[in-house]
């Protein structure tokens, strides 16, 4: 048995040829860091969203180039993408009213630095979704953008801190157990990730020549920056508990498969755990609970905004074993940003987002 996915209507009216009605509401978006993996993925998804209009693509390195040059897979004949501009141009667009939404797909600390250097960026009334870790602790009035847990707060927000890819998978793997108050002991998380999660900048460690044929752990224990984010989410979901984390890089471009294990405060049977997860996620458009004995795979969620979850208990029901798989560039980044933006704008949450993966 799995959670059902409901169909949704589009927020912007379209004619018989699929053209948008210009009189309907549209969000005018500036994408900062548009040349990076998450920026490119956001742009790709936004181009097929009926209510989003890209008015600025920002990249210092590629400023002046045609927008279509960022997306080699895009058929430029049907594109109305603007030319690439430097990030400094966004403040003027906000002031002129040409932009009402900023999507910051920047390296960690960069958006914070930009807003300090250019106060008009941080104080503008525009909506902001920050995909970096800069505001995931709630600083600056940012709401943590995990829709499955904090939907009500996201709907009324103008500032969203998009969760990290690993913490999204961990939170969705553990959420029903945390909300039910089952969790007793420290959480141990282990995950395999494709190299796109490290960003597009050249690095020997993420080179395929270095990774091919093997897998490597890094920042194991409590060293990874996502440990604090995972612990904050556990506490926000009802159980303050220590977290340890072992991430692994594997030779694939995208995807995360994650396992979380934790001691329970009472024995829970595998059937009871599975039933609780199915009940909790049955109305979530982007979480699918797999049948018992079926485990998540990265390939089945590739290109989609879906997270596949599976759960059981071991050790006589005293230990929870919860697993999840997602595409780190979609549900782990750009797709979740659009899911949050849909909520912020009052649109059906799944508008414009793919729920099915591309396994082959």
Backbone torsions as a table, in degrees:
resi	resn	phi	psi	omega
1	UNK	NA	143.1	178.9
2	UNK	-138.3	161.8	177.4
3	UNK	-66.1	143.5	179.3
4	UNK	-85.8	152.1	178.5
5	UNK	-112.2	118.8	-178.2
6	UNK	-85.1	149.3	175.3
7	UNK	-82.1	153.4	-179.0
8	UNK	-132.8	158.0	176.5
9	UNK	-91.0	161.4	179.9
10	UNK	-82.3	148.6	-178.6
11	UNK	-79.6	-16.1	-176.6
12	UNK	-119.5	128.6	-178.1
13	UNK	-63.7	144.0	177.2
14	UNK	-129.0	149.0	177.5
15	UNK	-86.3	-174.2	-175.4
16	UNK	-63.2	-19.2	-179.7
17	UNK	-98.0	8.0	178.1
18	UNK	80.3	11.0	-179.6
19	UNK	-83.2	143.0	-179.5
20	UNK	-77.2	144.2	175.0
21	UNK	-79.9	114.7	-175.0
22	UNK	-63.2	-17.5	179.8
23	UNK	-80.1	-11.3	-178.6
24	UNK	-85.2	161.2	-178.6
25	UNK	-63.8	135.3	174.9
26	UNK	-139.2	145.2	174.9
27	UNK	-92.0	133.0	-179.0
28	UNK	-102.3	114.7	-163.2
29	UNK	-114.2	137.1	167.0
30	UNK	-108.1	125.9	178.7
31	UNK	-103.2	112.3	175.8
32	UNK	-91.1	136.3	-174.6
33	UNK	77.2	37.2	-173.6
34	UNK	-69.4	-15.7	-179.5
35	UNK	-86.8	-10.0	178.7
36	UNK	-80.8	172.6	-176.7
37	UNK	-61.8	-47.4	-177.8
38	UNK	-70.5	-34.2	176.7
39	UNK	-65.8	-41.8	176.7
40	UNK	-64.8	-40.9	-178.5
41	UNK	-67.4	-39.6	176.7
42	UNK	-61.3	-45.0	-179.1
43	UNK	-61.6	-44.2	179.2
44	UNK	-58.3	-46.1	-178.8
45	UNK	-70.0	-38.2	-178.2
46	UNK	-65.6	-30.7	-177.9
47	UNK	-66.1	-23.2	177.8
48	UNK	-104.7	3.8	177.4
49	UNK	-83.8	129.7	-174.1
50	UNK	-70.8	-12.5	-176.3
51	UNK	-117.1	7.1	-176.1
52	UNK	-114.3	136.4	177.1
53	UNK	-125.5	122.4	177.1
54	UNK	-82.4	114.6	179.4
55	UNK	-104.0	-16.2	178.7
56	UNK	-151.7	131.8	170.7
57	UNK	-113.6	122.4	-169.9
58	UNK	-116.7	128.5	176.4
59	UNK	-160.4	124.4	178.9
60	UNK	-63.3	-42.3	-174.6
61	UNK	-69.0	-32.8	-173.0
62	UNK	-111.0	11.8	-179.3
63	UNK	-54.5	133.9	-179.7
64	UNK	98.4	-16.1	179.6
65	UNK	-83.6	157.6	175.8
66	UNK	-62.1	143.9	179.8
67	UNK	-57.7	-36.6	-178.3
68	UNK	-63.7	-19.2	179.7
69	UNK	-67.0	-20.8	178.7
70	UNK	-73.6	-25.6	-172.2
71	UNK	-124.1	87.7	-177.2
72	UNK	-63.3	-19.6	178.8
73	UNK	-85.3	-4.8	-177.4
74	UNK	-82.1	136.3	171.9
75	UNK	-81.8	100.0	-172.7
76	UNK	-65.2	-15.1	-179.1
77	UNK	-63.2	-29.1	179.8
78	UNK	-105.5	14.0	-174.0
79	UNK	-98.2	142.6	172.6
80	UNK	-118.0	30.9	-177.3
81	UNK	-66.4	139.6	176.4
82	UNK	-75.5	165.3	172.5
83	UNK	-66.7	156.6	-179.3
84	UNK	-74.6	137.2	177.8
85	UNK	-125.1	164.9	175.4
86	UNK	-73.4	152.0	-179.1
87	UNK	-57.0	-26.9	-178.6
88	UNK	-60.5	-22.5	-177.0
89	UNK	-70.9	-18.6	-173.2
90	UNK	-65.8	-38.1	-179.6
91	UNK	-57.5	-41.6	178.4
92	UNK	-66.0	-38.5	178.6
93	UNK	-64.8	-40.2	177.9
94	UNK	-64.2	-44.1	-178.7
95	UNK	-63.9	-36.1	-178.5
96	UNK	-81.5	-6.1	-178.2
97	UNK	78.3	12.2	179.9
98	UNK	-81.4	-10.5	-178.0
99	UNK	-139.5	136.2	177.9
100	UNK	-124.9	2.0	-177.8
101	UNK	-144.9	128.6	177.4
102	UNK	-112.6	125.9	174.3
103	UNK	-109.9	109.9	-175.4
104	UNK	-96.5	99.1	179.6
105	UNK	-103.3	61.6	-169.6
106	UNK	-114.9	159.4	174.4
107	UNK	-58.9	154.5	-179.7
108	UNK	-54.0	138.8	179.6
109	UNK	80.7	-11.8	-175.5
110	UNK	-74.3	-44.5	179.0
111	UNK	-64.5	-40.7	177.5
112	UNK	-59.6	-44.5	-180.0
113	UNK	-63.8	-42.9	179.6
114	UNK	-61.4	-43.6	-177.4
115	UNK	-70.5	-29.5	176.0
116	UNK	-72.4	-38.7	-179.4
117	UNK	-74.8	-31.5	-179.6
118	UNK	-127.1	83.3	-175.1
119	UNK	-53.3	-27.6	-179.9
120	UNK	-60.6	-28.5	178.3
121	UNK	-69.2	-45.5	-176.2
122	UNK	-76.4	-28.2	-175.3
123	UNK	-96.9	-6.7	-178.9
124	UNK	-60.2	148.1	-179.9
125	UNK	-72.9	-2.2	-178.1
126	UNK	-63.3	158.1	171.8
127	UNK	-72.9	143.1	177.8
128	UNK	-132.4	131.5	169.0
129	UNK	-121.3	117.9	-177.5
130	UNK	-102.2	117.0	-178.2
131	UNK	-86.7	-3.7	178.4
132	UNK	-88.0	-178.2	-179.7
133	UNK	-87.6	3.8	-169.1
134	UNK	-58.5	-34.0	-172.9
135	UNK	-126.9	20.6	-178.8
136	UNK	-71.5	-11.1	176.1
137	UNK	-88.9	4.1	178.1
138	UNK	91.2	-1.1	179.7
139	UNK	-60.6	142.0	177.0
140	UNK	76.1	15.5	178.0
141	UNK	79.6	14.4	178.7
142	UNK	-76.2	137.8	176.4
143	UNK	-96.1	136.4	179.1
144	UNK	-71.8	119.4	-167.5
145	UNK	-91.3	60.3	171.3
146	UNK	-104.4	96.6	-171.3
147	UNK	-57.3	-37.7	-176.2
148	UNK	-63.4	-20.0	-178.7
149	UNK	-111.6	-34.4	-169.1
150	UNK	-126.9	36.3	-175.2
151	UNK	-56.7	-44.6	-175.7
152	UNK	-63.0	-41.3	179.7
153	UNK	-69.6	-36.0	-179.4
154	UNK	-64.4	-38.1	-176.7
155	UNK	-59.6	-31.0	-177.9
156	UNK	-102.2	10.7	-172.0
157	UNK	-94.9	154.4	169.6
158	UNK	-112.8	-10.7	179.3
159	UNK	-129.2	121.9	-179.5
160	UNK	-124.3	132.9	170.3
161	UNK	-98.9	108.4	-179.4
162	UNK	-68.0	133.5	-179.7
163	UNK	-65.6	157.9	172.7
164	UNK	-69.2	162.6	-177.3
165	UNK	-69.1	-47.6	176.7
166	UNK	-61.3	-48.5	179.6
167	UNK	-62.8	-31.2	175.7
168	UNK	-62.6	-48.0	179.6
169	UNK	-62.6	-42.0	-179.5
170	UNK	-65.6	-43.5	-179.2
171	UNK	-62.8	-43.7	-178.5
172	UNK	-70.7	-29.2	175.5
173	UNK	-68.6	-31.7	-172.1
174	UNK	-106.8	-14.9	-168.8
175	UNK	-51.7	-51.3	-178.1
176	UNK	-61.2	-37.8	180.0
177	UNK	-69.2	-39.0	178.3
178	UNK	-66.1	-46.2	-180.0
179	UNK	-63.9	-31.2	179.9
180	UNK	-78.9	-9.2	-180.0
181	UNK	76.8	22.8	-177.9
182	UNK	-79.6	-25.8	-166.8
183	UNK	-75.5	128.8	-178.3
184	UNK	-114.4	-42.7	-171.0
185	UNK	-107.2	-179.8	176.4
186	UNK	-58.1	148.5	179.7
187	UNK	-95.1	132.5	174.8
188	UNK	-113.3	122.9	-177.8
189	UNK	-119.5	134.3	174.6
190	UNK	-132.2	139.3	-176.1
191	UNK	-148.5	149.1	172.7
192	UNK	-109.7	135.6	-176.6
193	UNK	-134.6	145.1	168.9
194	UNK	-71.8	160.8	-169.9
195	UNK	-75.7	-14.2	178.7
196	UNK	-64.5	-20.8	177.3
197	UNK	-63.3	-19.6	179.6
198	UNK	-86.8	0.1	-179.4
199	UNK	92.9	173.8	-172.9
200	UNK	-90.9	-12.9	-179.6
201	UNK	-61.4	140.0	-178.1
202	UNK	-64.9	134.1	179.3
203	UNK	-151.4	136.3	179.5
204	UNK	-59.4	-38.7	-175.3
205	UNK	-65.2	-32.4	-177.7
206	UNK	-101.7	11.3	174.9
207	UNK	-71.3	137.3	-180.0
208	UNK	-64.3	-28.4	177.3
209	UNK	-63.8	-30.9	178.8
210	UNK	-83.5	-30.1	-174.1
211	UNK	-93.5	-28.7	-172.8
212	UNK	-57.0	132.3	178.6
213	UNK	85.1	4.3	-178.8
214	UNK	-153.5	-177.0	175.9
215	UNK	-143.5	151.1	-174.9
216	UNK	-140.2	133.6	171.8
217	UNK	-81.2	156.3	174.0
218	UNK	-154.9	150.4	177.8
219	UNK	46.3	47.3	-177.4
220	UNK	-75.5	152.4	177.6
221	UNK	97.7	-117.4	179.7
222	UNK	-117.1	18.0	-174.5
223	UNK	-83.7	-26.9	-174.2
224	UNK	-73.0	141.6	-178.5
225	UNK	-61.1	-25.0	-178.1
226	UNK	-76.2	-10.3	179.0
227	UNK	-61.7	-47.4	-179.6
228	UNK	-62.6	-38.7	178.9
229	UNK	-64.8	-43.6	177.6
230	UNK	-61.5	-42.9	-179.0
231	UNK	-65.0	-40.5	177.5
232	UNK	-62.1	-40.1	-179.5
233	UNK	-67.0	-41.8	176.7
234	UNK	-57.2	-44.6	-179.9
235	UNK	-64.3	-41.3	-179.8
236	UNK	-66.3	-25.9	179.7
237	UNK	-91.1	6.0	170.5
238	UNK	118.5	-8.6	-177.3
239	UNK	-139.4	110.7	174.8
240	UNK	-78.7	118.0	-173.1
241	UNK	-148.5	141.7	177.1
242	UNK	-66.1	149.6	-179.9
243	UNK	-128.3	138.1	168.1
244	UNK	-124.7	153.8	-168.3
245	UNK	-146.0	133.7	174.9
246	UNK	-123.2	98.6	175.7
247	UNK	-85.4	150.5	177.5
248	UNK	-131.2	139.0	168.9
249	UNK	-94.3	133.3	178.2
250	UNK	-128.7	156.7	-173.7
251	UNK	-77.6	69.4	170.2
252	UNK	-141.2	156.7	-174.5
253	UNK	-74.8	-41.4	-173.9
254	UNK	-146.5	157.7	177.7
255	UNK	117.9	148.3	174.2
256	UNK	-135.0	133.2	167.6
257	UNK	-123.2	129.1	-167.9
258	UNK	-131.7	145.5	175.1
259	UNK	-125.8	131.0	175.4
260	UNK	-122.8	133.3	176.8
261	UNK	-129.4	144.2	-176.7
262	UNK	-159.0	145.0	175.3
263	UNK	-71.3	142.2	179.9
264	UNK	-102.4	156.7	-177.5
265	UNK	-82.4	-8.3	173.0
266	UNK	-156.8	161.2	-177.8
267	UNK	-69.5	131.8	178.3
268	UNK	-126.9	126.9	-179.1
269	UNK	-73.8	157.2	175.5
270	UNK	-56.0	-40.5	179.3
271	UNK	-63.4	-41.8	-179.5
272	UNK	-65.9	-41.6	179.3
273	UNK	-63.6	-45.6	-179.4
274	UNK	-63.2	-43.1	-179.9
275	UNK	-62.7	-38.2	179.7
276	UNK	-66.2	-39.8	178.7
277	UNK	-67.7	-42.2	177.9
278	UNK	-61.0	-44.0	-179.5
279	UNK	-64.1	-42.1	-177.6
280	UNK	-67.3	-36.3	-172.8
281	UNK	-102.0	5.4	-172.1
282	UNK	-63.3	-24.7	-179.5
283	UNK	-106.0	8.7	179.8
284	UNK	-88.8	120.5	-175.4
285	UNK	-67.7	-21.1	-173.6
286	UNK	-121.0	19.8	172.4
287	UNK	-127.0	123.7	178.1
288	UNK	-114.5	122.7	175.8
289	UNK	-90.2	120.9	-176.5
290	UNK	-78.7	157.8	178.1
291	UNK	-63.0	154.4	179.0
292	UNK	-58.6	135.6	-179.1
293	UNK	87.4	-5.6	175.9
294	UNK	-105.6	131.4	-174.1
295	UNK	-116.5	150.1	-175.2
296	UNK	-64.4	150.1	175.7
297	UNK	-132.4	142.0	-179.9
298	UNK	-65.6	-34.9	-174.1
299	UNK	-66.3	-28.8	-177.2
300	UNK	-77.0	-14.8	178.0
301	UNK	-110.6	1.6	-176.5
302	UNK	-60.5	129.8	-179.9
303	UNK	81.2	-1.7	-176.9
304	UNK	-110.4	165.6	174.7
305	UNK	-95.5	19.2	-176.6
306	UNK	-95.9	146.4	169.9
307	UNK	-115.2	123.6	174.6
308	UNK	-92.2	133.6	-176.2
309	UNK	-126.2	141.2	171.9
310	UNK	-138.0	149.5	-174.6
311	UNK	-146.9	149.4	170.1
312	UNK	-155.7	178.9	171.5
313	UNK	-127.0	152.7	-179.8
314	UNK	-133.7	-179.9	179.6
315	UNK	57.4	45.5	179.4
316	UNK	69.4	25.6	178.0
317	UNK	87.1	4.6	-175.7
318	UNK	-93.0	-8.2	179.3
319	UNK	-126.9	129.1	176.0
320	UNK	-86.6	134.5	173.8
321	UNK	-121.0	105.5	-175.6
322	UNK	-119.5	136.9	-176.0
323	UNK	-130.4	157.5	-179.3
324	UNK	-153.9	151.8	172.6
325	UNK	-137.6	138.9	176.3
326	UNK	-151.9	165.8	172.6
327	UNK	-87.1	117.5	-174.7
328	UNK	-64.1	-21.4	179.5
329	UNK	-90.9	-13.5	-178.1
330	UNK	-109.3	-87.2	178.0
331	UNK	-60.8	-26.8	178.3
332	UNK	-85.9	0.4	-177.9
333	UNK	-161.3	-95.8	-168.7
334	UNK	-65.8	-42.1	179.6
335	UNK	-64.0	-42.0	178.1
336	UNK	-64.6	-33.5	175.9
337	UNK	-62.0	-42.2	178.1
338	UNK	-69.0	-38.3	175.3
339	UNK	-57.9	-44.3	177.1
340	UNK	-65.3	-41.6	-179.5
341	UNK	-63.9	-40.0	175.1
342	UNK	-56.3	-44.0	179.3
343	UNK	-65.5	-43.3	-179.1
344	UNK	-60.8	-34.9	-176.7
345	UNK	-89.4	-3.4	-179.8
346	UNK	77.4	20.4	179.1
347	UNK	-93.6	160.9	173.9
348	UNK	-53.9	132.4	-167.1
349	UNK	-60.6	-32.7	-174.7
350	UNK	-91.7	5.5	-176.3
351	UNK	-57.1	128.4	173.8
352	UNK	75.2	6.6	-174.2
353	UNK	-111.8	137.6	178.4
354	UNK	-79.2	132.3	177.8
355	UNK	-101.5	-18.7	-179.3
356	UNK	-99.5	143.1	-179.6
357	UNK	-89.2	177.2	178.8
358	UNK	-123.7	79.4	-171.2
359	UNK	-69.8	-19.2	-178.7
360	UNK	-124.0	NA	NA
